[in-house]
Amino acid sequence: MIPFEAGIKEGTDMVMVAHISAPNVTGGDTPASLSKTMISDKLRGELGFTGVIVTDALDMQAITDKYGDAKAAREALLAGADILLMPKDYYAAFDEIVNCVNDNIIPESRINESVKRILMMKKR
């Protein structure tokens, strides 16, 4: 967490979350990029980061083999990521997010939070 703390202290606008797992923190092997504990609880909550969070590339084999494009996209957004970097099958990821919003699995307000953070970063 030390590099994140230092970057936040210096005023970074964006943080990339890697696909590493931290079982001693999360209690499981979920990659940090898909983990609510790591993104929402630790990065946003504990460290107070209010900027844009981007996932590492979602087309990496460790993600596509275990989660697939649709599930990875859904889990990253539910975890608190704002930008989903490079899903292997963009259409599957996009369709999953649209379906999740339509089915109220992901509230539209959650999407709006990310859009607002991205627009605020662009405004700076």
C-alpha positions in Angstrom: 0.0 0.0 0.0 3.0 2.3 0.4 3.3 3.2 -3.3 -0.4 4.0 -3.4 -0.2 6.2 -0.3 2.7 8.1 -1.7 1.0 8.7 -5.1 -2.2 9.8 -3.4 -0.3 12.1 -1.1 1.3 13.7 -4.3 -2.1 14.2 -5.8 -2.3 11.5 -8.5 -5.4 11.6 -10.7 -5.5 7.9 -11.6 -4.4 4.6 -10.1 -4.1 1.3 -11.9 -4.9 -1.8 -9.9 -3.0 -4.9 -10.9 -4.3 -8.5 -11.0 -2.2 -9.6 -8.0 -4.0 -11.4 -5.2 -3.5 -10.5 -1.6 -5.0 -13.3 0.4 -3.8 -12.0 3.7 -5.8 -8.8 3.0 -8.9 -10.1 1.2 -9.1 -13.7 2.5 -9.1 -15.2 -0.9 -7.3 -15.3 -4.3 -9.5 -12.7 -6.1 -7.2 -10.4 -8.1 -7.0 -6.9 -6.7 -8.5 -5.5 -9.9 -11.7 -7.4 -9.2 -11.8 -7.1 -5.5 -14.2 -4.8 -3.6 -12.0 -5.2 -0.5 -8.9 -3.9 -2.4 -10.6 -1.2 -4.5 -13.6 0.2 -2.4 -12.5 -0.7 1.1 -8.8 -0.2 1.0 -8.0 2.2 -1.8 -11.1 4.4 -1.6 -12.0 3.9 2.0 -8.8 3.4 4.0 -6.5 5.5 1.8 -9.2 8.1 0.8 -8.5 8.0 -3.0 -11.1 9.9 -4.9 -9.7 9.8 -8.4 -10.1 7.4 -11.3 -9.2 3.7 -10.8 -8.3 1.7 -13.9 -7.9 -2.0 -14.0 -4.8 -3.7 -15.5 -5.4 -5.2 -18.9 -8.4 -7.5 -18.7 -7.2 -9.5 -21.7 -4.4 -11.1 -19.7 -4.7 -14.9 -19.7 -5.0 -15.2 -15.9 -8.2 -13.1 -16.1 -9.7 -14.5 -19.3 -9.0 -18.2 -18.3 -10.6 -17.9 -14.8 -13.3 -15.2 -15.2 -14.0 -14.6 -18.9 -14.6 -11.1 -20.3 -18.2 -10.7 -19.1 -17.6 -11.7 -15.5 -14.3 -9.8 -15.2 -16.0 -6.6 -16.4 -18.9 -7.0 -14.0 -16.7 -7.8 -11.0 -14.3 -4.9 -11.7 -17.2 -2.4 -11.8 -18.8 -3.9 -8.7 -15.5 -3.7 -7.0 -15.2 0.0 -7.7 -13.1 0.3 -10.9 -13.9 3.2 -13.2 -12.1 2.2 -16.4 -11.9 -1.4 -17.6 -8.8 -1.6 -19.6 -8.7 -3.9 -22.7 -11.2 -6.7 -22.2 -10.3 -9.4 -24.8 -13.9 -9.5 -26.0 -15.1 -5.9 -25.8 -18.6 -6.8 -26.9 -19.1 -9.5 -24.3 -17.9 -7.1 -21.6 -20.0 -4.2 -22.8 -23.1 -6.4 -23.2 -22.6 -7.8 -19.6 -22.4 -4.3 -18.2 -25.6 -3.1 -20.1 -27.5 -6.2 -18.9 -26.3 -5.7 -15.3 -27.5 -2.1 -15.3 -30.8 -3.1 -16.9 -31.3 -5.9 -14.3 -30.2 -3.6 -11.4 -27.2 -5.7 -10.6 -25.1 -2.7 -11.1 -27.0 0.5 -10.3 -26.9 3.2 -12.9 -25.7 5.5 -10.1 -22.5 3.3 -9.9 -21.8 4.0 -13.6 -22.5 7.7 -13.1 -20.0 7.8 -10.3 -17.3 6.6 -12.6 -18.3 8.9 -15.4 -18.2 11.9 -13.0 -14.7 10.9 -11.8 -13.4 10.6 -15.4 -15.0 13.9 -16.4 -13.5 15.7 -13.4 -10.1 14.3 -14.2 -10.4 15.5 -17.8 -11.4 18.9 -16.6 -8.2 19.4 -14.6 
